[in-house]
Amino acid sequence: MNILIVLTSHDTLGSTGRKTGFWLEELAAPYYALKEAGARLVLASPQGGQPPLDPKSNEPAFQTAQTRRFEADPAATAELANTVRLDSVSHDDFDAVFYPGGHGPLWDLAEDPRSIALIESFVAAGKPVALVCHAPGVLRHVKNADGTPLVQGRKVTGFANSEEAAVELTDVVPFLVEDELKAKGAMYSRGDDWAPYVVVDGLLITGQNPASSEAAAKALLTQV
């Protein structure tokens, strides 16, 4: 079982002067859930190499047993430091793909033609796609074979407007995940702020927030 994990290469939080990137829990929790299920993982990013970590995700308040485990794991940190370039991977080599969030993907992966085409190829091949927190926003330009939005008429979740407001970035992000999914015709639903909430619609798996990361990975495993 080969699973691709796609991370952001974007490190700038709009015009705030602050740094962003991927959210550590959203990589670490799925990484171990998938690895312990026997998956062979390949990490990729648009630029390859070391993806930017949202520094906030490594503050004590947001650390978890899995993030601490990941940071103390030489093999895991080496894989992260050497992600392959997104344009070098093909759905042919993988059974599924997982997208961690963080704010970074809203700027690069959401607009990246290679990411869009990659997701479309996984869907066309009947292979599961999982995205968590802000990562469901990368579906905004992904289409079905007939040209309609992939999420149109499908059940999805993603980072809620109220959660974005709570972190005071509503006016910083290029778009709000909840609003964008609804605008594309998705049947968006959500749980309580910061509580685990995962939606499975066929081979499309989405998680609402960081706490949903491990459950989203486990849901992905049931589809492989």
N, C-alpha and C positions, 0 to 999 in steps of 0.2 A: 504494500500500500504506500504510494508516493503522494505526498501532499505539499503543495506550493503555498508559502506564506508571502504575501505581498505587502511591503512596508513603504511608507512615504520617504521622499528625499527632501521634503520642504521643511525649512527650519525657521521661518520668519512669521511672526504672528501679526499679519497685516502691516499697518503702519505704526504699531505700538512701540517698536524697538525691542520688543521682548522675543524670546526664542520659543519655538514650538517644535513639533515632530510627531513621533508615535508615542502612544501611552503605554508605559512599561507593563502594567498588569494585563493589558489586552494582547500582548505578545507572550508574556511569561506563562499565564494560566493556560492558554490553548497549547503552547509549546509542549508543556509536560503532559497535558491531557492526551494530546495526539501521539506524542512520543511513547508514552506508557501503554498505548493501545497497539504499539508495533509499527507506527507509521515512520517512514523515512521522510524527513523534512528537508526542503530546500527553501532558503530565504532569498527573496529578490526585492529590488527597489529600482526606481527609474534610473538612478545614476550609478547603482552598484556601490560596493564598499560599505562603509559604516553609515547607517541611516541616523538621522538626528533624533535624539531622545528628548521628548518634552521634559525639561528639567523639573517641572512641577510634579510630574508623575513619580519622581524618585524622592520626593520629600517624605519625611517620616509619616505624616498623616495618610499618605497614599500607598505606602509600602505594604506588602502582604507577604505571607510565607513563601509564595511562589516567586514574587519579585526578588526577594532576598536569596532564594535558592538559585534563581537565574544568574544574578550578579556574582554569586560565588561559584558558578559552574564554568570552568575554563573552556570546555567544549562548546557550550552554548554561546558564551561571549565571543569566542573565535568565529562561530558561524555568523553571528550578528555583524562582526567587524568586516566580514567578507561576503556580503550579499552579492548575488549575481545580478547582472543588469537585466532589467525587465524585458528588453528587446532580444534577449538570448534564450528565453524560455518559450515552450510550446505546451498547449494543453495535452498534446499527444503523450507527453512524458509523465503525466500526473493523473491521479484518480479524483482529485478535488483541489479546491483553492480556498484559502482563508485570508481575509483582509482584516488586520487589526486597525483600530481607529487612532484617536489623537486628532488634533485639529489640522495637522499637516496635510492629510489626504484631500481636504476640501480645496486646497490650492493646486496640488499637482495631479494626483491620481484621478480626481473627478474630471479633469480636462485632458488627460493623457490619452492620445489615440491608441497607444499600445495597450494600456490597461483596459480601455473600452473594448478593443478587439479581442483581448484575451478573455474577458468575461463572456463576451458573445460566443467565443469558440467553445468554452466550457459548457455553456448552456446548450449550444447546438449539438454537442457531443453527448448530451445527457449526463453530464457530470455535475456534482453538487458544488454550489458556491455559497460560502458563508462570510458575512460581514458584520462587524460589531461597532456600536457606538456611533462615531462620525463616519465610519467607513461605508454604511449604506448610502451615504451621499455620493459615493463614486459611481452609483448606478444612474445618475441623472441623465447621462447621454447614451446609456446602453440600450440597445434596441433588439427586439425580436426579429426573426427573419423577414417578417412582413413590414418592418419599418416602424411598428408601434413601440412605445416605451416598454422595456422589459417589465417594469413594475406595474404597468397599467392593469388594474383588476386583480392584482396579487396582494396577498396579506403580507405586510412588512412592519417592522419597527425600526427605530433608530433614535439617536440622541434627541430628547424632547425639547421643545421650545422652553419649557420651564426650567430644564436643567441648564440650557445655554444661558438663560437669564440669571440663574443662580451663580454661574461662574463669571457673570458680567461681560460676556463676549458677544452678545446679540448684535451689537453694532460694529463688531470687528470682523466677524466671519464673512466670507463672500456670499454665503447663503445659509439659511437654516435648514437642517436636515429634515425635520418634520414637515416644514412648509413645502420643501422641494419634492419630497416623496408624494405628498398629497397633490401637488400641482401636476405631477406626471400620471395621476390617476390611480395611485396605489391605495389600497385599503389599509391605511395606517392605524395602528393601535399602540397602546403604551401601558406600562404598569406604573407603579409609584416611582417618583424620582429616586434614583440611585439604587433601586431594588432590582434583583435579577429578573429579566423578562426577555424571553426568546420566542420568536414566531417562525414556524416552519410552513412553507408553502411549496409542496413538492420538493424540488431540489434546491430551492432558495431558502437559506437560513439567515435570519437577521437577529441581532441582539441589541438591546436598547442602550447600554451603558457599560462602563468597565466591569461592574459586578456580574454582567451577563456573559462575560468572555468565556469562562470555562464551560458553562452550560451550552453556549453556542457551538463550541468545539465538540462537545459530546453529542449534540444533535447532528452535527456534520458526520460524525463517525457512524451514526445509524443509517446514513444515506450512501455510504461508500460501498 
